Amino acid sequence: MQITVRQATEADLPGVLEIINDSILNSTAIWSHYAYSLENRRAWLKDRHQHNYPVLVAILGGEIAGFASFGDFRPHDGFLHSVEHSIYVHRHHHGKGIGKQLMYPLIEAARALGKHVMIGGIEAGNTGSIRFHNGFGFVETGRLKEVGYKFDRWLDLVFMQKILDAPKPMKLD
């Protein structure tokens, strides 16, 4: 089956919600203990659109098989050229190349917006995600010990980054 990647619409949010809530409840990919609501995802999508940030969905067999986006890395203007991204694939579709199909246009969207750095925050035990990011030229730039807690254990956070060949930033007055 062919994977189609496109911009998400509000109609896609139930599929996005299913994927993200499965990650919250069954993995350490998201360090939250509580599932999100549809209203939460609507606000998230609206915020991304207001910032002109992409929210991409991967469609496989007519269903949402994964999604990806990025947002501000930190709220201060000195970080405005850096974004932190997320890619989530439905657990029934791991290993089908969906993450790769989402990462390529996500990187290009960051470049088109003049971003200089993409950052991923990954739970240190998620070696598959770390390898995945290495394959796109991301390098580990930091490791924070025991900064998260979920499923009755401490979690380490690995920061990985990719420096993009984006245009030089404009001066802020």
One Martini backbone bead per residue (centre of mass of N, CA, C, O) as a GRO file, in nm:
protein
  173
    1MET     BB    1   0.099   0.034   0.017
    2GLN     BB    2   0.040   0.369   0.005
    3ILE     BB    3   0.187   0.667   0.118
    4THR     BB    4   0.032   0.963   0.245
    5VAL     BB    5   0.130   1.307   0.266
    6ARG     BB    6  -0.026   1.563   0.473
    7GLN     BB    7  -0.209   1.800   0.583
    8ALA     BB    8  -0.382   1.865   0.851
    9THR     BB    9  -0.704   1.832   0.984
   10GLU     BB   10  -0.967   1.828   1.190
   11ALA     BB   11  -1.062   1.543   1.080
   12ASP     BB   12  -0.782   1.400   1.192
   13LEU     BB   13  -0.787   1.406   1.511
   14PRO     BB   14  -0.886   1.124   1.598
   15GLY     BB   15  -0.631   0.977   1.487
   16VAL     BB   16  -0.423   1.136   1.648
   17LEU     BB   17  -0.540   1.074   1.929
   18GLU     BB   18  -0.499   0.769   1.923
   19ILE     BB   19  -0.190   0.775   1.901
   20ILE     BB   20  -0.114   0.958   2.144
   21ASN     BB   21  -0.266   0.798   2.366
   22ASP     BB   22  -0.109   0.539   2.330
   23SER     BB   23   0.166   0.666   2.404
   24ILE     BB   24   0.089   0.758   2.686
   25LEU     BB   25  -0.026   0.473   2.804
   26ASN     BB   26   0.228   0.268   2.655
   27SER     BB   27   0.469   0.483   2.687
   28THR     BB   28   0.781   0.698   2.681
   29ALA     BB   29   0.736   0.924   2.459
   30ILE     BB   30   0.532   1.048   2.672
   31TRP     BB   31   0.538   1.254   2.976
   32SER     BB   32   0.240   1.141   3.045
   33HIS     BB   33  -0.058   1.027   3.236
   34TYR     BB   34  -0.268   1.176   3.040
   35ALA     BB   35  -0.503   1.196   2.832
   36TYR     BB   36  -0.624   1.344   2.563
   37SER     BB   37  -0.827   1.566   2.407
   38LEU     BB   38  -0.990   1.699   2.147
   39GLU     BB   39  -0.958   1.992   2.242
   40ASN     BB   40  -0.653   1.985   2.272
   41ARG     BB   41  -0.598   1.923   1.967
   42ARG     BB   42  -0.734   2.174   1.855
   43ALA     BB   43  -0.548   2.379   1.993
   44TRP     BB   44  -0.287   2.270   1.873
   45LEU     BB   45  -0.359   2.311   1.574
   46LYS     BB   46  -0.412   2.614   1.590
   47ASP     BB   47  -0.131   2.693   1.689
   48ARG     BB   48   0.027   2.586   1.449
   49HIS     BB   49  -0.116   2.757   1.234
   50GLN     BB   50  -0.045   3.039   1.359
   51HIS     BB   51   0.279   2.960   1.315
   52ASN     BB   52   0.317   2.793   1.044
   53TYR     BB   53   0.305   2.495   1.131
   54PRO     BB   54   0.330   2.172   1.084
   55VAL     BB   55   0.078   1.909   1.018
   56LEU     BB   56   0.129   1.576   0.964
   57VAL     BB   57  -0.005   1.308   0.765
   58ALA     BB   58  -0.035   0.955   0.742
   59ILE     BB   59  -0.166   0.757   0.479
   60LEU     BB   60  -0.315   0.424   0.522
   61GLY     BB   61  -0.581   0.284   0.400
   62GLY     BB   62  -0.749   0.558   0.496
   63GLU     BB   63  -0.556   0.601   0.747
   64ILE     BB   64  -0.408   0.705   1.030
   65ALA     BB   65  -0.052   0.621   1.080
   66GLY     BB   66   0.056   0.925   1.123
   67PHE     BB   67   0.252   1.197   1.279
   68ALA     BB   68   0.370   1.549   1.244
   69SER     BB   69   0.577   1.802   1.416
   70PHE     BB   70   0.639   2.149   1.516
   71GLY     BB   71   0.797   2.366   1.760
   72ASP     BB   72   0.898   2.547   1.986
   73PHE     BB   73   1.164   2.513   2.194
   74ARG     BB   74   1.142   2.808   2.307
   75PRO     BB   75   0.989   3.120   2.409
   76HIS     BB   76   1.234   3.273   2.329
   77ASP     BB   77   1.372   3.473   2.077
   78GLY     BB   78   1.660   3.326   2.073
   79PHE     BB   79   1.492   3.047   1.959
   80LEU     BB   80   1.347   3.102   1.670
   81HIS     BB   81   1.554   2.889   1.501
   82SER     BB   82   1.419   2.663   1.685
   83VAL     BB   83   1.298   2.321   1.680
   84GLU     BB   84   1.057   2.083   1.801
   85HIS     BB   85   0.995   1.747   1.734
   86SER     BB   86   0.735   1.510   1.615
   87ILE     BB   87   0.687   1.146   1.588
   88TYR     BB   88   0.400   0.934   1.510
   89VAL     BB   89   0.318   0.583   1.515
   90HIS     BB   90   0.125   0.344   1.473
   91ARG     BB   91   0.166   0.037   1.618
   92HIS     BB   92   0.060  -0.119   1.345
   93HIS     BB   93   0.300   0.062   1.161
   94HIS     BB   94   0.559  -0.037   1.223
   95GLY     BB   95   0.815  -0.067   0.977
   96LYS     BB   96   0.686   0.104   0.700
   97GLY     BB   97   0.815   0.412   0.666
   98ILE     BB   98   0.654   0.651   0.796
   99GLY     BB   99   0.863   0.824   0.942
  100LYS     BB  100   1.021   0.897   0.686
  101GLN     BB  101   0.778   1.030   0.533
  102LEU     BB  102   0.769   1.261   0.760
  103MET     BB  103   1.060   1.379   0.789
  104TYR     BB  104   1.126   1.508   0.521
  105PRO     BB  105   0.899   1.737   0.521
  106LEU     BB  106   0.977   1.853   0.797
  107ILE     BB  107   1.255   1.957   0.722
  108GLU     BB  108   1.161   2.134   0.483
  109ALA     BB  109   0.976   2.318   0.651
  110ALA     BB  110   1.199   2.436   0.828
  111ARG     BB  111   1.363   2.558   0.603
  112ALA     BB  112   1.134   2.739   0.479
  113LEU     BB  113   1.123   2.899   0.775
  114GLY     BB  114   1.436   2.942   0.867
  115LYS     BB  115   1.552   2.715   1.017
  116HIS     BB  116   1.844   2.584   1.193
  117VAL     BB  117   1.709   2.385   1.419
  118MET     BB  118   1.656   2.047   1.509
  119ILE     BB  119   1.474   1.885   1.779
  120GLY     BB  120   1.506   1.594   1.991
  121GLY     BB  121   1.320   1.424   2.246
  122ILE     BB  122   1.451   1.122   2.401
  123GLU     BB  123   1.421   0.834   2.534
  124ALA     BB  124   1.699   0.651   2.609
  125GLY     BB  125   1.554   0.358   2.554
  126ASN     BB  126   1.495   0.459   2.247
  127THR     BB  127   1.685   0.324   2.012
  128GLY     BB  128   1.515   0.348   1.755
  129SER     BB  129   1.494   0.660   1.753
  130ILE     BB  130   1.795   0.718   1.755
  131ARG     BB  131   1.858   0.574   1.487
  132PHE     BB  132   1.664   0.729   1.314
  133HIS     BB  133   1.800   1.008   1.358
  134ASN     BB  134   2.081   0.934   1.257
  135GLY     BB  135   1.975   0.879   0.957
  136PHE     BB  136   1.923   1.218   0.945
  137GLY     BB  137   2.176   1.364   1.109
  138PHE     BB  138   2.147   1.329   1.397
  139VAL     BB  139   2.278   1.438   1.715
  140GLU     BB  140   2.406   1.401   2.013
  141THR     BB  141   2.393   1.677   2.279
  142GLY     BB  142   2.228   1.532   2.524
  143ARG     BB  143   2.199   1.418   2.881
  144LEU     BB  144   1.932   1.360   3.106
  145LYS     BB  145   1.905   1.261   3.427
  146GLU     BB  146   1.618   1.185   3.578
  147VAL     BB  147   1.368   1.396   3.457
  148GLY     BB  148   1.172   1.151   3.457
  149TYR     BB  149   0.835   0.998   3.534
  150LYS     BB  150   0.737   0.653   3.463
  151PHE     BB  151   0.631   0.356   3.548
  152ASP     BB  152   0.809   0.353   3.817
  153ARG     BB  153   1.040   0.541   3.671
  154TRP     BB  154   1.326   0.670   3.563
  155LEU     BB  155   1.411   0.919   3.311
  156ASP     BB  156   1.594   0.974   3.024
  157LEU     BB  157   1.721   1.250   2.823
  158VAL     BB  158   1.760   1.291   2.474
  159PHE     BB  159   1.939   1.509   2.271
  160MET     BB  160   1.871   1.595   1.931
  161GLN     BB  161   2.040   1.728   1.633
  162LYS     BB  162   1.985   1.947   1.341
  163ILE     BB  163   2.158   2.118   1.107
  164LEU     BB  164   2.053   2.352   0.892
  165ASP     BB  165   2.049   2.511   0.559
  166ALA     BB  166   1.949   2.781   0.635
  167PRO     BB  167   1.900   3.085   0.633
  168LYS     BB  168   1.994   3.368   0.745
  169PRO     BB  169   1.912   3.554   0.990
  170MET     BB  170   1.733   3.805   1.091
  171LYS     BB  171   1.731   4.101   1.225
  172LEU     BB  172   1.650   4.232   1.532
  173ASP     BB  173   1.499   4.542   1.666
   0.00000   0.00000   0.00000
